[in-house]
Amino acid sequence: MKLDPIIISLLDTDLYKFNMDQVIFHKHTDLCGQYYFKCRNKEIRFTPEMVDEINDQIDHLCTLKFTKPELNYLRSIRFIKNDYVEFLRIWRPIRDYVSVGLSEDGELRVVVDGPLFSAMQFEIYLLEIINEVYFRMAYDYDELLKSAERKLNEKIEAMNNGTYTFKFAEFGCRRRLSREWQDVVVRRFAKETDKLSGTSNVYLAMKYNLTPIGTYAHEYVQMYQGIDRIPLAYTNHYAMRDWYDEYQGDNGTALTDTITTDLFLMDFNRAMVNNYSGVRHDSGDPYAWGDKLIAHYKSYGVDPKTKVLLFSDSLDFDRAQALYDYFKDKAKVSFGIGTFCSNDTDEQPLNIVIKLQYVNGRPVAKLSDNPEKAMCRDEEYLDYLNRSVAFRLQREK
């Protein structure tokens, strides 16, 4: 079964890939990274035919370049700088950086290894490819589309009849059913409701004149663990400092849970509270997290209603509505909804990730506020990182 090209534009990725890459381009071109794929679903098996198709799709991806209209669109985003866009004019995905294989029991193995400014760009493209190949080849795709359309119709009706009263951004690139279906979802939310505030997909933002939305991901904070001079328990401080230096308060939503929110708050001091427009939740109890951040803002005399709480952890629309009802009078509330936008069918979606695991040969890790979401290939390092975090929390509490 040969599929049509899945990636047809290098803008078909999340905005935060460009945001993070611009910081790396300006400050950390000496870093190299290794990313590893993981499927968190039990009993998922890939076939040799799927792997062949994935490899063919990566071959096609690596023939693409940014077009002049695409580069001009990136220039139009207020915080993307011209020298970085000029770098993208000559940049392309390099096939040698990616290897894909299959274990004897059908476990998909994917590794990306190269200069960090280039290797990091593969993550979203690869997840888009892997997800679409799997669902087109493992299921009756037309039947999946029927159930996806039925559920989309129900969501749009609920938005228009007052059941859902919040606004949200579509964050569905990495686990979408297909490129074509994500396009349908974004177009219909934009044209048939007044609830869509934007999308993380830069290509669809350009296509439908929507706001591209995104700041940074866990890998951005993780990469500082690979810089020798930076103490592990202070990586949030250096990451936020570089981010502010790059964007001067624009593009300012901080991710709190890379090495736990409690540690993040030690570095989210008065200057950072003032410099950043808000914070993003991606693990742990969202209600406890939100109340903790509101208390933190108040401790600095800052009105939480002037700051954004962005929720993005495995949200569906009912959970988002409940969070909105709880927090709407306490702070600015925003939502990024991914899988339940772009891959809500009668079948279980894949829970797949590609995570940064080494920087300059040193292991790095995400701890998160949910231990089950931690990912590290070096257990000794993970233990050391946990102890470093615990030591600082105890010493400075």
BELCOR-V51600 format. One record per residue. N is the residue number from 0. OMEGA is omega in whole degrees, 0 to 359 (999 if undefined). D_LAST is the distance of its C-alpha to the last C-alpha in Angstrom with 2 decimals. Layout:
BEGIN
n=N omega=OMEGA d_last=D_LAST
n=N omega=OMEGA d_last=D_LAST
END
This chain:
BEGIN
n=0 omega=180 d_last=58.33
n=1 omega=182 d_last=57.77
n=2 omega=171 d_last=55.42
n=3 omega=178 d_last=55.61
n=4 omega=181 d_last=52.97
n=5 omega=177 d_last=49.58
n=6 omega=180 d_last=47.97
n=7 omega=178 d_last=50.40
n=8 omega=177 d_last=48.13
n=9 omega=171 d_last=45.18
n=10 omega=182 d_last=43.67
n=11 omega=183 d_last=43.41
n=12 omega=180 d_last=39.68
n=13 omega=181 d_last=36.37
n=14 omega=186 d_last=35.68
n=15 omega=174 d_last=32.27
n=16 omega=177 d_last=34.15
n=17 omega=179 d_last=35.77
n=18 omega=181 d_last=32.64
n=19 omega=183 d_last=30.71
n=20 omega=179 d_last=33.87
n=21 omega=177 d_last=34.48
n=22 omega=179 d_last=31.18
n=23 omega=180 d_last=32.11
n=24 omega=182 d_last=35.63
n=25 omega=191 d_last=34.53
n=26 omega=191 d_last=31.72
n=27 omega=180 d_last=31.69
n=28 omega=180 d_last=35.26
n=29 omega=184 d_last=34.80
n=30 omega=172 d_last=32.69
n=31 omega=185 d_last=34.47
n=32 omega=173 d_last=33.24
n=33 omega=179 d_last=34.26
n=34 omega=180 d_last=33.93
n=35 omega=179 d_last=34.84
n=36 omega=173 d_last=36.18
n=37 omega=171 d_last=35.18
n=38 omega=184 d_last=36.81
n=39 omega=178 d_last=34.64
n=40 omega=174 d_last=37.68
n=41 omega=170 d_last=39.37
n=42 omega=175 d_last=43.01
n=43 omega=181 d_last=43.38
n=44 omega=174 d_last=46.03
n=45 omega=181 d_last=47.32
n=46 omega=175 d_last=50.94
n=47 omega=179 d_last=52.58
n=48 omega=177 d_last=54.17
n=49 omega=180 d_last=50.79
n=50 omega=177 d_last=49.56
n=51 omega=180 d_last=52.76
n=52 omega=177 d_last=52.23
n=53 omega=179 d_last=48.59
n=54 omega=177 d_last=49.78
n=55 omega=180 d_last=52.60
n=56 omega=176 d_last=50.24
n=57 omega=176 d_last=47.99
n=58 omega=179 d_last=51.19
n=59 omega=178 d_last=52.00
n=60 omega=186 d_last=48.52
n=61 omega=170 d_last=48.95
n=62 omega=187 d_last=52.16
n=63 omega=171 d_last=50.47
n=64 omega=175 d_last=49.73
n=65 omega=177 d_last=48.44
n=66 omega=179 d_last=51.36
n=67 omega=177 d_last=52.03
n=68 omega=179 d_last=51.32
n=69 omega=178 d_last=48.00
n=70 omega=177 d_last=46.99
n=71 omega=177 d_last=48.09
n=72 omega=178 d_last=45.99
n=73 omega=177 d_last=42.87
n=74 omega=183 d_last=43.76
n=75 omega=177 d_last=43.91
n=76 omega=197 d_last=40.20
n=77 omega=184 d_last=38.85
n=78 omega=174 d_last=35.94
n=79 omega=190 d_last=37.90
n=80 omega=188 d_last=39.36
n=81 omega=181 d_last=42.93
n=82 omega=177 d_last=42.42
n=83 omega=177 d_last=40.39
n=84 omega=178 d_last=43.15
n=85 omega=173 d_last=45.69
n=86 omega=180 d_last=43.84
n=87 omega=178 d_last=44.04
n=88 omega=182 d_last=47.76
n=89 omega=182 d_last=48.27
n=90 omega=171 d_last=45.53
n=91 omega=175 d_last=46.46
n=92 omega=182 d_last=44.98
n=93 omega=188 d_last=46.14
n=94 omega=183 d_last=47.37
n=95 omega=182 d_last=46.75
n=96 omega=187 d_last=42.98
n=97 omega=173 d_last=43.21
n=98 omega=182 d_last=44.44
n=99 omega=179 d_last=45.11
n=100 omega=185 d_last=46.43
n=101 omega=175 d_last=46.82
n=102 omega=181 d_last=46.12
n=103 omega=181 d_last=48.87
n=104 omega=174 d_last=47.25
n=105 omega=177 d_last=46.91
n=106 omega=180 d_last=43.30
n=107 omega=179 d_last=43.01
n=108 omega=180 d_last=41.53
n=109 omega=177 d_last=40.60
n=110 omega=172 d_last=39.09
n=111 omega=186 d_last=38.67
n=112 omega=180 d_last=38.49
n=113 omega=175 d_last=38.91
n=114 omega=189 d_last=37.57
n=115 omega=182 d_last=34.45
n=116 omega=179 d_last=35.96
n=117 omega=183 d_last=38.82
n=118 omega=185 d_last=37.48
n=119 omega=183 d_last=34.83
n=120 omega=184 d_last=37.63
n=121 omega=191 d_last=39.20
n=122 omega=186 d_last=36.57
n=123 omega=178 d_last=37.76
n=124 omega=182 d_last=41.43
n=125 omega=178 d_last=41.30
n=126 omega=176 d_last=39.58
n=127 omega=181 d_last=42.19
n=128 omega=184 d_last=44.95
n=129 omega=182 d_last=43.81
n=130 omega=182 d_last=43.28
n=131 omega=177 d_last=46.61
n=132 omega=182 d_last=48.57
n=133 omega=186 d_last=47.28
n=134 omega=177 d_last=48.13
n=135 omega=186 d_last=51.45
n=136 omega=182 d_last=52.58
n=137 omega=185 d_last=51.19
n=138 omega=168 d_last=52.26
n=139 omega=188 d_last=54.99
n=140 omega=180 d_last=53.40
n=141 omega=177 d_last=55.72
n=142 omega=175 d_last=54.67
n=143 omega=179 d_last=50.99
n=144 omega=179 d_last=51.80
n=145 omega=180 d_last=53.58
n=146 omega=178 d_last=50.61
n=147 omega=180 d_last=48.25
n=148 omega=179 d_last=50.64
n=149 omega=181 d_last=50.92
n=150 omega=176 d_last=47.18
n=151 omega=178 d_last=46.90
n=152 omega=180 d_last=49.67
n=153 omega=179 d_last=47.82
n=154 omega=181 d_last=44.66
n=155 omega=177 d_last=46.71
n=156 omega=180 d_last=48.56
n=157 omega=177 d_last=45.35
n=158 omega=185 d_last=44.11
n=159 omega=179 d_last=47.40
n=160 omega=175 d_last=47.90
n=161 omega=176 d_last=44.58
n=162 omega=175 d_last=42.85
n=163 omega=186 d_last=40.25
n=164 omega=183 d_last=39.29
n=165 omega=171 d_last=36.44
n=166 omega=185 d_last=36.80
n=167 omega=172 d_last=35.53
n=168 omega=177 d_last=35.79
n=169 omega=183 d_last=37.58
n=170 omega=196 d_last=35.46
n=171 omega=187 d_last=38.06
n=172 omega=196 d_last=39.01
n=173 omega=182 d_last=37.49
n=174 omega=184 d_last=38.90
n=175 omega=176 d_last=41.91
n=176 omega=178 d_last=45.18
n=177 omega=175 d_last=47.04
n=178 omega=182 d_last=47.27
n=179 omega=182 d_last=50.09
n=180 omega=176 d_last=48.29
n=181 omega=177 d_last=45.16
n=182 omega=179 d_last=47.60
n=183 omega=183 d_last=49.24
n=184 omega=182 d_last=45.99
n=185 omega=180 d_last=44.73
n=186 omega=183 d_last=48.21
n=187 omega=176 d_last=48.72
n=188 omega=183 d_last=45.34
n=189 omega=187 d_last=46.03
n=190 omega=187 d_last=49.65
n=191 omega=177 d_last=49.68
n=192 omega=173 d_last=46.51
n=193 omega=187 d_last=44.53
n=194 omega=184 d_last=41.17
n=195 omega=180 d_last=40.54
n=196 omega=180 d_last=38.34
n=197 omega=179 d_last=38.80
n=198 omega=175 d_last=38.49
n=199 omega=183 d_last=36.49
n=200 omega=187 d_last=39.86
n=201 omega=179 d_last=41.08
n=202 omega=181 d_last=44.67
n=203 omega=174 d_last=44.89
n=204 omega=177 d_last=43.22
n=205 omega=185 d_last=45.98
n=206 omega=186 d_last=48.69
n=207 omega=177 d_last=47.96
n=208 omega=178 d_last=46.68
n=209 omega=177 d_last=43.22
n=210 omega=173 d_last=39.84
n=211 omega=189 d_last=38.16
n=212 omega=176 d_last=34.52
n=213 omega=176 d_last=31.59
n=214 omega=179 d_last=28.77
n=215 omega=183 d_last=27.08
n=216 omega=181 d_last=26.44
n=217 omega=184 d_last=24.09
n=218 omega=181 d_last=26.41
n=219 omega=177 d_last=25.60
n=220 omega=179 d_last=21.94
n=221 omega=187 d_last=23.10
n=222 omega=179 d_last=25.65
n=223 omega=175 d_last=23.16
n=224 omega=181 d_last=22.30
n=225 omega=179 d_last=25.91
n=226 omega=190 d_last=25.72
n=227 omega=190 d_last=25.60
n=228 omega=186 d_last=23.95
n=229 omega=175 d_last=20.80
n=230 omega=187 d_last=17.82
n=231 omega=185 d_last=17.30
n=232 omega=181 d_last=13.61
n=233 omega=184 d_last=14.62
n=234 omega=176 d_last=17.67
n=235 omega=180 d_last=16.67
n=236 omega=183 d_last=16.50
n=237 omega=179 d_last=19.95
n=238 omega=180 d_last=21.41
n=239 omega=179 d_last=20.67
n=240 omega=179 d_last=21.87
n=241 omega=181 d_last=25.08
n=242 omega=179 d_last=25.61
n=243 omega=179 d_last=25.46
n=244 omega=180 d_last=27.69
n=245 omega=191 d_last=30.14
n=246 omega=174 d_last=30.31
n=247 omega=177 d_last=29.32
n=248 omega=173 d_last=27.68
n=249 omega=178 d_last=30.51
n=250 omega=195 d_last=29.90
n=251 omega=171 d_last=26.30
n=252 omega=185 d_last=24.73
n=253 omega=176 d_last=21.57
n=254 omega=194 d_last=21.07
n=255 omega=200 d_last=17.57
n=256 omega=183 d_last=17.76
n=257 omega=175 d_last=19.06
n=258 omega=178 d_last=16.06
n=259 omega=180 d_last=14.37
n=260 omega=180 d_last=13.57
n=261 omega=178 d_last=9.84
n=262 omega=178 d_last=9.82
n=263 omega=185 d_last=12.53
n=264 omega=176 d_last=10.81
n=265 omega=179 d_last=8.64
n=266 omega=179 d_last=12.22
n=267 omega=187 d_last=13.94
n=268 omega=184 d_last=13.83
n=269 omega=180 d_last=16.64
n=270 omega=182 d_last=19.19
n=271 omega=175 d_last=18.67
n=272 omega=180 d_last=18.64
n=273 omega=186 d_last=21.91
n=274 omega=184 d_last=23.32
n=275 omega=182 d_last=23.07
n=276 omega=180 d_last=25.26
n=277 omega=184 d_last=23.23
n=278 omega=181 d_last=21.46
n=279 omega=177 d_last=22.98
n=280 omega=179 d_last=22.24
n=281 omega=175 d_last=23.63
n=282 omega=179 d_last=22.19
n=283 omega=181 d_last=20.77
n=284 omega=184 d_last=21.58
n=285 omega=180 d_last=22.60
n=286 omega=177 d_last=22.43
n=287 omega=178 d_last=18.89
n=288 omega=182 d_last=17.97
n=289 omega=178 d_last=20.05
n=290 omega=179 d_last=18.73
n=291 omega=179 d_last=15.09
n=292 omega=178 d_last=16.38
n=293 omega=178 d_last=18.51
n=294 omega=179 d_last=15.76
n=295 omega=177 d_last=13.88
n=296 omega=182 d_last=17.24
n=297 omega=180 d_last=17.89
n=298 omega=176 d_last=14.75
n=299 omega=179 d_last=16.51
n=300 omega=181 d_last=19.85
n=301 omega=178 d_last=21.20
n=302 omega=181 d_last=23.71
n=303 omega=179 d_last=22.85
n=304 omega=176 d_last=26.63
n=305 omega=184 d_last=26.81
n=306 omega=182 d_last=24.59
n=307 omega=165 d_last=25.61
n=308 omega=182 d_last=24.13
n=309 omega=180 d_last=26.14
n=310 omega=185 d_last=26.52
n=311 omega=186 d_last=28.17
n=312 omega=173 d_last=27.40
n=313 omega=184 d_last=30.78
n=314 omega=159 d_last=31.93
n=315 omega=188 d_last=35.34
n=316 omega=178 d_last=36.84
n=317 omega=178 d_last=36.42
n=318 omega=178 d_last=32.67
n=319 omega=179 d_last=32.41
n=320 omega=179 d_last=34.47
n=321 omega=178 d_last=32.31
n=322 omega=179 d_last=29.15
n=323 omega=180 d_last=31.13
n=324 omega=182 d_last=32.31
n=325 omega=190 d_last=28.82
n=326 omega=191 d_last=27.17
n=327 omega=180 d_last=30.24
n=328 omega=183 d_last=29.86
n=329 omega=184 d_last=26.11
n=330 omega=167 d_last=25.92
n=331 omega=184 d_last=28.22
n=332 omega=180 d_last=28.64
n=333 omega=183 d_last=30.07
n=334 omega=169 d_last=30.98
n=335 omega=184 d_last=31.98
n=336 omega=186 d_last=34.28
n=337 omega=187 d_last=35.67
n=338 omega=182 d_last=37.52
n=339 omega=165 d_last=38.61
n=340 omega=196 d_last=40.31
n=341 omega=180 d_last=41.90
n=342 omega=178 d_last=42.50
n=343 omega=181 d_last=42.87
n=344 omega=176 d_last=45.97
n=345 omega=178 d_last=47.29
n=346 omega=179 d_last=45.94
n=347 omega=177 d_last=42.38
n=348 omega=173 d_last=40.76
n=349 omega=173 d_last=39.44
n=350 omega=186 d_last=35.69
n=351 omega=179 d_last=35.88
n=352 omega=168 d_last=33.48
n=353 omega=190 d_last=33.78
n=354 omega=174 d_last=30.51
n=355 omega=184 d_last=29.72
n=356 omega=177 d_last=29.37
n=357 omega=173 d_last=30.11
n=358 omega=183 d_last=29.84
n=359 omega=177 d_last=32.11
n=360 omega=180 d_last=32.54
n=361 omega=177 d_last=28.86
n=362 omega=173 d_last=27.38
n=363 omega=185 d_last=24.85
n=364 omega=168 d_last=23.28
n=365 omega=177 d_last=21.89
n=366 omega=181 d_last=19.30
n=367 omega=175 d_last=19.30
n=368 omega=176 d_last=17.93
n=369 omega=185 d_last=21.10
n=370 omega=180 d_last=21.54
n=371 omega=180 d_last=25.29
n=372 omega=177 d_last=25.16
n=373 omega=180 d_last=23.68
n=374 omega=178 d_last=26.43
n=375 omega=182 d_last=26.81
n=376 omega=183 d_last=29.97
n=377 omega=185 d_last=28.36
n=378 omega=179 d_last=26.64
n=379 omega=178 d_last=25.66
n=380 omega=180 d_last=23.90
n=381 omega=178 d_last=22.19
n=382 omega=179 d_last=20.85
n=383 omega=178 d_last=19.72
n=384 omega=178 d_last=17.96
n=385 omega=180 d_last=16.16
n=386 omega=178 d_last=15.11
n=387 omega=178 d_last=14.01
n=388 omega=181 d_last=11.78
n=389 omega=180 d_last=10.38
n=390 omega=180 d_last=9.97
n=391 omega=178 d_last=7.99
n=392 omega=181 d_last=5.63
n=393 omega=185 d_last=5.55
n=394 omega=188 d_last=5.94
n=395 omega=182 d_last=3.80
n=396 omega=999 d_last=0.00
END
